Amino acid sequence: MILKERSKSVSHRILESLNNRMVLSSTEKGQYENQIKGFDGELSFDRILNESDISGLIINDLLLTTRDTFYQIDSLLITDETIYLFEVKNYSGTYVHKNDSLYASSGYALQDPVAQAERKRAYLHNLLIKLGHNIDIQVRAVFIHPDCYIYDLPKRETILFASQLPGHFKKIAGNLPKQSDENLNLAQQLITRHDDLYRPTNLPAYSFDQLKKGIRCFNCDSFSYSKSRQNIYCNVCGHKEAATKAIYRSIEEFKLLFPDIPLSKEVAHTWCGNDWKKSRIRRVLENNYRVHNRGRGSYYTDD
């Protein structure tokens, strides 16, 4: 049972937006491409896990904090006797394992995914003790890309390749009893501690004036569209979307990028490309957010 679905991280969504609204440097572009590749690998992992028919509780993309240390867990599988912590890597190509590190053919060293997973296991273990749970945690580093080969890799049960996942999940599923209410309580405690607002410090610098304004197509990211009273139509891919939904989606994008700028009717109007009547923008704001200080200085928040 999936209790928390996978979604793009805050970093992924911010970089995706910036990639369409400004020119990223080559380093920033690589950062964004790594986000895409990592997310694709996690989706591949999810497909295999979902096909395994495991009765355990599944939590994806869990971002937790322990003593000011943030850590993301790609996937947790909670069973009555064991929690499986999966660290998913979408590496492709050939690597060499040496001195507890991976080395790409270019010579660059990468952190050992098993060591990364073990650190997260320690943090999670301490959190569970604090919450009153004592359950075994096993880590698995998963190399999900089918075109990944690692020379001199020691044989460890903590390391799995994509071809090994179905058998691994089948083995787990064969030994699982019906899940207890205590497990569900544990899972819900973890989910309530998920921080979906965490913003890493290594994002590109940007400002409101710097970014391209307008509503991006939901399907292809184009800013070119035609509109009727009720809908907008992408001029590139033809995607149709309700106008109110498109305006709201664009306002949510603004909030993601600029959490510290007050959301006003004027700001939203500018962000959406000055292409809609302010009365239309105001209606979307009033229908989805709480208004403060009605009048000239009014602004909108979620609560």
N, C-alpha and C positions, 0 to 999 in steps of 0.2 A: 504494500500500500504506500503510495507516494503522498507524504504529508506536506512536503514543500517542493513545488516545481522549480525547475531550473530557469533562470532568466539572466539576461546580460547584466554584468556588474555595473556599478556606477562609473567606474573607470572606462569600461567598454562604451557605455552610452555617451559619456562626455566626449571621448575621442571620436566616436562616430559622428556626433554633431559638429565638432570642430573641423573634422575632415571635410565636411560639406560647406562650412561657413568661413573658412580661412585656409591659407596655405600652410600646411605643416612642414616642418623641417624633415630631412631624411631620417633623423633619429626619432622624431615624433611619429613619422609615418611607420617606421619599423615597430614602434611601440603599439600603434593601432593594429597593425597586421598581426602582431603576436597575440593581441586580444582576440582577434577573429579566429586565428588558428586554434588557440586554446579552447574557445567556446565550441568550435566545430568538433574538437576531440571529445569534449565532455558530452556533447549530444550523441556522438557515436557510442560512447560508453553507456549512455542512458538507453539507447535502442537495444543493446545486448542485454542489459540488466532487465529491461521491461519484458523481453521475450523469454526470460528464464522462469517466470511465474513463481517468484519467491514470495512467501507470505510475510516477510519481515517488513519493518517500517523504514521508509526511505526518506532521507532529508538531503536535498541538494543545495549547493551554494550557501553554506552556513558561515556567516562572518561573525566571529566572536572576539571578545577582548578579555585578557587576563592581565591585571596590573599594568594597564596602559600598553599592552602588547596586543596588536590586532593580528588575527590569523584566520585564513579562509580554508574551510574544509570542502573539497570538491563534492564528495558524496559520503553519507553515512548510511549504513545498513544496520538497523537495530534488531537483534533477535533476543530471545529469552536469556541466553547464556553469554552472548558475545556481541560486541559492537565492532563492525568492520569499517575502518576509515580508509577511503580510497583517495589516493593522490594521482590524478590523471595527467599524463604528459603526452602531447601530440607531436613529439619529435619525429622527424623523418630524416632518412639518410643513415650514414654509418658513424659510429662513435667507438671510443676505446675507454674501458673502465680501468682507472689506475689511481691508487692512493685515495680511495673512497670518493673519487670525482669522475665525471664524464668529460671526455675531451672530443670535441667535434673534429672533423677532418681538417678544418681551418686552423686548428690548434687552440681554439678558445675552450676554456674550462666552464662547465656547468655544475651547479650544485647537485649533489646526489639526491634524487627524489625520495629515496628511502630515509635519508637523514632528515629531509624536510618533513616527511610524514611522521617520523618518530618525535620530532619536536612538537608537532601539533598533538600527537597522542599524549605527550606529557601534560600539555596545557589542558586538554580535554579531561584527562584523568583527574587532575586537581579540581577542575570545575565540578565534575560529577561527585567527587567526595564532598565538596562544599554543599551540593544539592541533596546529599544524603543517599547517593547511589554508589554501590560497589560492584562493578561489572567489568569483565575482561574486555580490553580493547586490542584488536589486532589491526595492523596497518598493511596495506597493499599499495605498492607503487605500480601503476598501470601504464605501459607504453602502448598507447591505443592505435598509433598509425601503423598500417600494415607494412609500410616501407621503412621500418626501423630495425637496425641491426647493431648490436653492441658487442664488440670483441672483448675477450677476457673478462666477461661478466661472471662473477661467482654465482653458483646455483643457490638461490634462496627462495623460500616460499613467499617471501614478502614482495617478490618481483613477478609481474605477470605481463604477458604480451596479449595482443588482441585475440589471437587464435586460442589462447588458453582460457579466456573469460567464460565461454559457455560451459565448459567442464567444471570450472571453479564454482560458478553459480549453481550448477546442477548438484554438486556435492553438498553445498550449503543447504539448498532447498530440500534435499532428501532427509535432513536431520532436524528440520524445524517443527516444533510443536505450534499450536495455536498461540498467537501473541496475547500476552497478559495485559490487563489494565495498567499495571505498573509501568510496562514499557511505553504505553501510550502517554502516560503522565510524564515520563522522562523525556520523550520526544517533544512534547508540547512545552516543557520547561526550556529546552534548548532553543526551540523556534522563537519563543518570546524574547530570548536574548540575542537574536539575530539583529545586527545593526545594518540596515539597508541605506543609511545616510552617510556611512563612512566614506571620506574623500581622501585618497592618498595624496602625498605631497609632491609626487613626481610628475604631475600633469603639466602640459604646456601653459605658459602665461597667455592670457587673453583678456580683452575688455569688451564691453557692450558696443562701443562705437566701432570697434575693429571688425566685428563679425557681420557677415552678410545677413540681411533681414529678409523675411518672407516665410511662407509655409512650405516645408519640404513635402514632396510626395511620399506617402506612407510606403509605397511599393518600390520606387526607384530613386528617391531622394531629389528628383528634379524640383526646381522652384517655378517652373513654367506650367501654368494651368489656366483653364477657362472656368468660368463660374456661372451658375444660375442662382436663383434666389435660395434654393435648398441644397445644392450640391456643388462640388468642384470636380473638374475633370482634368487629369494630367495630360498635358500636350505631348508628352514623350511616350508614356506607356499606356495611356488611356484609363488609368485607374480612377474609379469613381468613389467619392467619399462625401458623406454629409458635411455641409459647411460648418455647422456648429461643432461637430466632432473634430474636424481638421483644425479649427481655431483653438479648441480646448487642447488638443494634442500639442500644438505649437506653444501654447502658454505653459504647458507642463515641461516642455523642452527648455523654455526660458528659466523656469524655476530650478531645473536641474543645474543649469549653467551658472545661474546668478542667485544663489540662495540668500544672499545678503542685500540684494536690491529690492526695495518695496515694490510689490506688484500693483501698479495703478492702471487705470484705463488708458492713460496716455502712453505708458511704457508698453503695454500689451498691443496697442494700436501700431506703434512704431515697429515692434518686434515682428508683427504679422505683415509687415511691408507696406503699411499705410494703404492697404488695398481693400479695407472694409470700413463701413460706417462705424463711427465710435459707438453709436447706439447698439449695433450688433455685437460689438466687442463687450460692451457693458452687460448685455443680457447673458452672454456666455459666462462672464465673471460672476454675476449675481446668482446664476443657476448652479455654480460649482464651488464657490468659495464664500467665505464669510466677509462681509464688508465692515470696515472700521472707519470712524470719523467721516460720516457721510458728508458730502460736499466737495469743495475744491481740493482738500487734502486727503481724500478717501484712498484707501488701499485695501487689498484683499489677501486673506490667508486661508489655510486649510481648516483652521478651527476658530 
